[in-house]
């Protein structure tokens, strides 16, 4: 991961990490605008002659972006459901149930397609031209419905129930990782690092650009969680500072009632 720190000016870094860091920093400063150090920093960003403070702010944003990039692997694993807090049996059971329901829908579409094929074969045997045309249209419609549902299922879930992860995001990524094995019998986890050595640089840039939006939203999720935790702590501090114990008890009692 640290070997890629020399590419901090690339478009993938700017979109995937620097922009979320900038959004998060400005959100944090605005959230804490009543705190003297942050209020001065917020006012400095609105003034053109505060070059030193703006430079310091930019350096801070860049540092947060680098931290996001270095922690990108851990953030992905957390959102996929490999680690706490999303690696919970309850979440896993919900995803297993959701996968089973989707598979039942795909199987029902397959059964309708098979019935349409049988009806078409029967119509051809009887030699009724109009019925054959109707059955052909119905068969094509049922086939299209089945292929669409099957494709969605393969994009959202791995092919085996024991490979299901606790989050939808994790299952989509796992289905993506398992596709080469399902289609070609190749394990992408082990083969991909070797392919990178022979893939043309231009195509590598295309792949990096396609991953940048995903990195952007993953980084934004981690930034949002941090801002949410900060807002929660600040709210607790304000309640503690501005409300007496009797006020808090009356507030809690009113909420219970």
N, C-alpha and C positions, 0 to 999 in steps of 0.2 A: 504493500500500500504506500509506504513512504517513498518507494522508487518512482512513483508517479507525481511527486510534489513539484517536479520541474515543469509540469504542464499546466501551471495555474492560470495561464492566460487563454486556454482553449475555450471554445464555445461550450463544450460539454461541462466544463468546470463552472463557467459563469452561470449557465442556466440551471445546472443540477444542484449547485452548492452555494455559490456566491449570492444569487438572487434570493433564495430562501433565507440566508443569513442576514441579508440587508432588510428583508421584510420583518424578520424576527427581531432584529436590533431596533428598528424604528418602532415596532409595536411595543417592545419592552420599555424604551425610553418614553413613549407616549403614556404607557400604563403607569409609569412611575414619575410622571411629569411634575408632581408636587414635592418630590424629594429634591433638595437643593442641587446635588451634583448632576442629576439627570435633567432638571429643569434648565440648568445652564447649558447642558449639551444640546437639549432640544431647541433652545433659543439660538444657539450657535449654528445649527443646521439651517436656520431661516435667515441668517445674515451672511452677506458675501465677504465681509472683512475678517471673519474668524477662520482663517485658513489653517492655523495650527490645530484647532479643535476638530475641524473637519477632517484633517489628515489623521488625527488620532482615532476619530470615529471610523474612518475607512480602514485603518490598520486593524481595529477591533473586529470589524465585519469580516475582513479577510482571514483573520485568525479563527473566527467561528466557522467560516466556510471550510478552512483546512481541517478543523476538528470534525466537522460533518463528514468530510470525505474520508478521513481516517477511520471514523466510526460507522461508515456506511454499511459494512458487512454485518456488524452487530445489530444495527437498526433493521436491516432486512430480515435477519433471523428472528428478531422479536416480532415484527409484523407478520411474518409467515407462521408464527406459532411454535417455534422451536424452543423458545425460552420464556421465562416469566415476563410480563403478567398474562400473556395470552395462551400459554401452554397449560390449559385447564381441561380436565376430562369432560366438563359440561360443554365447552365449546366444541370439543372433538366429537362428542356424541351428536350435537346439532348438525355438524357438517356431514357426518356419516348418514344421518337421517335425510338431510337435504340431497345428498348424492343418490341415495336409494330412491327417493321420490322422482328425481330427474331421470334416473335409469328406467323406472317404471313407465314414465311418459314416453321415453324413446322406444321401449319395448312395445308399448301400445301402438305407437306410430308404425313400427315394423309389422305388427300383426295386421293393421289396416292395409298396409301396402301388400302383404301377402294375400289377403282376402281379395283385394282389387285385381291382383294378377290371376288368381283362380277364376274370378268372374270374367276376366278378359279371355282366358283360355276356354271357358265354357261357351262364351259368345262366339268365338271363332269356330268352335266345333259345330254349333247350330247354324252358322253361316248367315247370321243376321247382321247386315252391314251397319245399320244405324246403331244397333246395340253395341257393336264392336267399337264404333267411334266414341260412343259415350263411355264405354269401359276403358278405352285407351286414354281419354282425357282424365278420367277418375284415377287411373293407374299412375299417370304422370304426376298428377296433383299429390297423390299419396306418397309417391317416391320423393318428390321435392320436399314435402313436409318432414318425412323421415330423415333425409340427408341433412336438412337444416338443423333439426333437433339433435341429431347425432354429432354434428360438427360442434354445436354449442356445448354439448356434454363433454366432448373430448378436449375442448379448450378450457373448460372450467374445472375438470376433475381428472385425476390420474386413472389409469385403466384398472387398478386393483383397489379394493376397499381398504386393505391394510396400509396403503400409501397415503390415505387421506390425512390432512393436517387440520389443526383447530380453526384456521381462518380461511376465508374465501380467497384472500390475496395469496396466501401460501399455497392453496390448491391450484390456483391458476399458474403460479410459477412452477410448481411441481409437474403439472400437466405439460407445460412448456419444456421442462427438462426431460420428461419421459418420452416425449414425442419421437426423438431419434431412435430410441430403443423400440418403441412400438412399430414404427414405420420401417426401420432399416436394421434393427438389431444392434445398434451402436449406443454405448453409454456416453452421453454427452458430457458428463462431469469429468471423465478421464480423457476424452478425445479432444474437447474444446481447447485446452491449453496447447495441444500439439497443432491444432488447426490454425491457431493464431500465428504460428511461426511461418505459415505459408500463404496466409490470406493477404492479398494486396493491400497496401496502405490506404488506398482510396476507399476500398470496401470496409476496412476497419473504421475509417472515419464515419462512414454511413451507419455502421452498427453503433458507434459511440453516440452519434446524434439521435438515433432511435431510442437509446436508453436514457438520454438526458431528461425527457419529460417525466419518466418514472422516478429517476433520482430526485427531480424537483419536488414531486408530491410526497415522496418518502421523507425527504428532508423537511418539508413543510409540516408533515405530521409530527415529527419530533420537536420542531420549533413550537408548534401549537400546543403540544403537551406541556412543554416547559413554560410557556406563557400562561397556560391554564393553571398550572401548579403555583406560579408566582401570584396570579390574581387571587387564588384561593387563600394563600398565606397572608396576602395583604388585607383581604377582607376579614380574616380572623383577627389580625392585629388591630384593625380599625374598630371592630366590634368590641374588642377587649379594652381599647383605649377610651372610647367615647360612650360606653354603656356601663352603668354600675351593675353590680351583681344582682340587685333587685330588679333592674330593668331586664336583665337577661332571663331571670327566673319568670317574670311576667310574660316575656316574649315566648319562652319555651312552653309555658302553661297555656298561652293562647293558641299556640300551634297544636298542642295535644288535644285541646278542646275543639 
